[in-house]
Amino acid sequence: MTEKPIPHRGTTLPSFAEDELTAHAGLLHTDLLQDDAQRTEPTRIDGIEAKLSEIPNTPARVSERVDLLNELAWQLRNINAKRAVDVAAEAYQLAQSADYSKGIAYSLRNVGVGLYLLANYKASLQNLNEALEIFEASGEKSSEAGTLNWIGSVRRQLGEYTQALECFTRSLQIFESLGNLRGAAIVQGSIGNVYNNVGDHEKALTHARLSLQMFEAQDDHRGVATALGSIGGIYERLGNYEQSLAYLLKGLPLCRESDDKRGEARMLNMIGRVHTNLGDAQEAFDYYLKSLQLREDINDRQGEAISLSCIADVCRVLGDPEQSLSYYLRSLMIREDIGDVRGEAESLAGVATVYQSTGDFQQAAEYYRSSLKKYESIGDKEGEAKSLIGLGGLITQQVIAEKSLDQTMSELFTNKAEPEKALEYLTRALATAEEIKTKPQSYKAHKALAEYFKVMGDTAAALTHYEKFNEIKEEVFSDEANSKLTSLQTGFAIEKSEREAELQRKEAELYRLRSVELAEANTQLRDANELKMELLGIAAHDLRNPLSTILSFVELIRESPDDRELADELTDAIHKSAERMLGLIKDLLDTAAMEGGKLMIHPEPLDLALLAQEVVKENTPRASQKDQTMTLRSEPAPKIFADPNRLREVLDNFISNAIKYSQHGKKIEVSVRPSEARVRIEIKDEGQGLSEDDMTKLFGKFQRLSARPTDGESSSGLGLSIVKQLVELHGGTVWAESKGKGTGTVFIAEFPEYRP
């Protein structure tokens, strides 16, 4: 019986619409190294070819012919990289025959660039390094710097980020020594690309903004547009789509003003991607189509293939698999024609997603496997991981589809799902991703494994992978659950940087005026600003993890509304995450109130021993979970004059810390007694103790001590700072005693006795 395709359900299909910033990151800035007059134009190519036809291939005209061939290869690189390599190779042979050193160097450079565009990175690197040696020996510093920038781009594509930064740094130093501000601006953008790859978006934005400022200072509209595109791309990675769109729309008219049609097409495509992420598929389609038409007009075949893939992806989203398939196949044909192997792999995977969306598992698997082979042929490990995740997810989806049918219908399928193959593919994907340290593919592999184990009924394994998925995606700042918060965090960091720069300018003015009063005011402003930024940073960073956990677990419950056992496990985890968030928010509000002088206390006569008894009772269940024994010993003592709610916070912090930082099975002793017109409370634990360095940082804001929670509990670094201020508000004193690491700790607070 012929299998009838089953529509996609139950799993999230991968998107293979390409990221313009990733696809063109090497070109985005390096292309600008050529003067505007050297930009790619079809008419210019025709002119070069006409000149070549007029020059006889004789020894006397070799150098002239080599130079024209190299110029032609350079112009062809973005239109037909395969032909560009062939032309540059011809130039190399001629230059070699005449021992024309300059021609050899540029031929090698052009071959290297063409091979880079064809994703043949190892061969590209070999040619570029040979060119670099000649440029270094001949003292052609500008060409040396430009070649270093290309080598850095190749290293970045290979995932060799440290070496890439070294190349870019050398290139930057040379350009700066030559006073070539344009070259320096370009390399700043290249450095930003590396940081964007590794997920350090704050540094990526810093370098992209530097690049933008340098281009603006030179009134270089094309460079400004390129830098704006980079910044827009970074914000897209952060999930801040509105900000991304603002930068891209600002750069688009500049591309048109500078008659940069390739840049305009690229910008249109990036705007389309942002609209795709915003869920506006029709708007995305319109921008992709404009980009495609422009690329067809200028014969940018690599760009055509990218736009076609993006249109194909959005057609799939719009529910038109036939159109999607047609566009993917057109993209594939172009890439096969120009020899873009990596592009072929992307298009093949895209075709697989179309068949997967219609439930044609057999065809989808064939295309995923073809994509995998292409990636393997060029050593693209990240691509391999993507295809393996696609294959594993496909089989998982097939298992879901077969389970949705009754047994009789399921048995009619000739190509039944093989769950063990899904596990094999996904395990390979995870191992590959971890090998090359690509966190985005690592968390996607964990998510796919979690979905696989959930379908197979292994709830424990599914939860383990969901937690790992959640943990890793936190580090890469690139998932839908926390992208907004991550963007805020980066925004706070940028704001902090800008404020610090402003404060430095103010400091310089203060010193000039020699005003002690203004200097003191500035110090207060700095302290207030630093506190604000610390609080904002903690809010964005520490709230992100429990919030993401809650979102992930809620998603799981929604997917399996009838699974009561799973729901019970997840609601418990959600409750714990919510408690962590509540505790952190409370600490932040208390700190802000105290720093602003707005924290009010309402004291009354209070029995400290009775309050301690209540707090111990409240914390006993938590101690029991870790098999800890907690005792309270009190002696008759006078009352104190204190706010019961605020003092409860103090005692709760002491006792919860003792539980948090002590191992399972330890003892915690609480005692209350009179002490020379004061009342003392001590909390003694058998935990990790305090080092000398810890003692110097104790009770400071935002301090992280050497001890770590023994059961993965959270800590804001604010608790003891709040405790100290609350105790002192009541006229008391607080300190800690410890004989060193591993000896336990005693926290002590004393309050004046109440005298009516």
Summary of the structure (lengths in Angstrom):
residues: 756
radius of gyration: 32.0
end to end distance: 94.5
largest distance: 113.0
contacts: 2625
relative contact order: 0.05
helix: 72%
strand: 6%
